Amino acid sequence: DVMAQSSRYSNERVEKILAEMVQVLESNQTPTDLSLMVLGNMVTNLLNTSVAPAQRQAMARSFAEALQASVRDEKAQ
């Protein structure tokens, strides 16, 4: 996973938090489109509340690029 590989956090910590978040979505029987909406809103909220205004666009761009790289079709690589 491209997003996790560039992280300074341990894979174990990332996987633990990911599993907890997946459990919340599953316990609410959240469809894919709603899950993506909720996760997107979380990203936006984090950027707007925890990142300096001057850095938000660059961090959003990096996040989007990492996301696109992590879901690219294998044939395109």
C-alpha positions as CSV (number, residue, x, y, z in Angstrom):
1,D,0.0,0.0,0.0
2,V,1.7,3.2,-1.2
3,M,0.1,5.4,1.4
4,A,1.3,3.2,4.3
5,Q,4.8,2.7,2.8
6,S,5.6,6.4,2.9
7,S,4.5,6.6,6.5
8,R,6.7,7.1,9.6
9,Y,4.3,4.9,11.6
10,S,4.6,1.2,12.0
11,N,2.6,-1.1,9.8
12,E,1.1,-2.7,13.0
13,R,-0.2,0.7,14.2
14,V,-1.6,1.5,10.7
15,E,-3.3,-1.9,10.4
16,K,-4.8,-1.7,13.9
17,I,-6.4,1.7,13.3
18,L,-7.5,0.6,9.8
19,A,-9.2,-2.5,11.2
20,E,-11.0,-0.4,13.8
21,M,-12.3,2.0,11.1
22,V,-13.4,-0.8,8.9
23,Q,-15.2,-2.4,11.8
24,V,-17.1,0.9,12.4
25,L,-18.1,1.1,8.7
26,E,-19.2,-2.6,8.7
27,S,-21.1,-2.3,11.9
28,N,-23.1,0.5,10.3
29,Q,-23.6,-1.5,7.1
30,T,-22.1,1.4,5.2
31,P,-22.3,1.2,1.4
32,T,-19.2,2.0,-0.5
33,D,-20.3,5.4,-1.7
34,L,-21.2,6.5,1.8
35,S,-17.9,5.1,3.2
36,L,-16.0,7.1,0.6
37,M,-18.0,10.2,1.5
38,V,-17.4,9.8,5.2
39,L,-13.7,9.1,4.7
40,G,-13.3,12.1,2.3
41,N,-15.0,14.3,4.9
42,M,-12.6,13.0,7.5
43,V,-9.6,13.9,5.3
44,T,-11.0,17.4,4.6
45,N,-11.6,18.0,8.3
46,L,-8.1,16.8,9.2
47,L,-6.6,19.1,6.6
48,N,-8.7,22.1,7.6
49,T,-8.2,21.7,11.4
50,S,-4.7,20.3,11.8
51,V,-2.7,21.7,8.9
52,A,-1.5,25.2,8.5
53,P,-3.5,27.1,5.7
54,A,-0.4,27.6,3.6
55,Q,0.3,23.8,3.6
56,R,-3.2,22.5,3.0
57,Q,-3.2,22.5,-0.8
58,A,0.2,20.8,-1.1
59,M,-0.8,18.2,1.5
60,A,-4.2,17.5,-0.2
61,R,-2.3,17.2,-3.6
62,S,0.2,14.7,-2.0
63,F,-2.7,12.7,-0.5
64,A,-4.6,12.6,-3.8
65,E,-1.5,11.5,-5.7
66,A,-0.7,8.7,-3.1
67,L,-4.4,7.6,-3.3
68,Q,-4.3,7.5,-7.1
69,A,-1.0,5.6,-7.1
70,S,-2.3,3.0,-4.6
71,V,-5.3,2.2,-6.8
72,R,-3.7,2.2,-10.3
73,D,-4.3,-0.7,-12.5
74,E,-1.4,-3.1,-12.4
75,K,-1.1,-3.0,-16.2
76,A,-0.6,0.8,-16.2
77,Q,2.5,0.6,-13.9
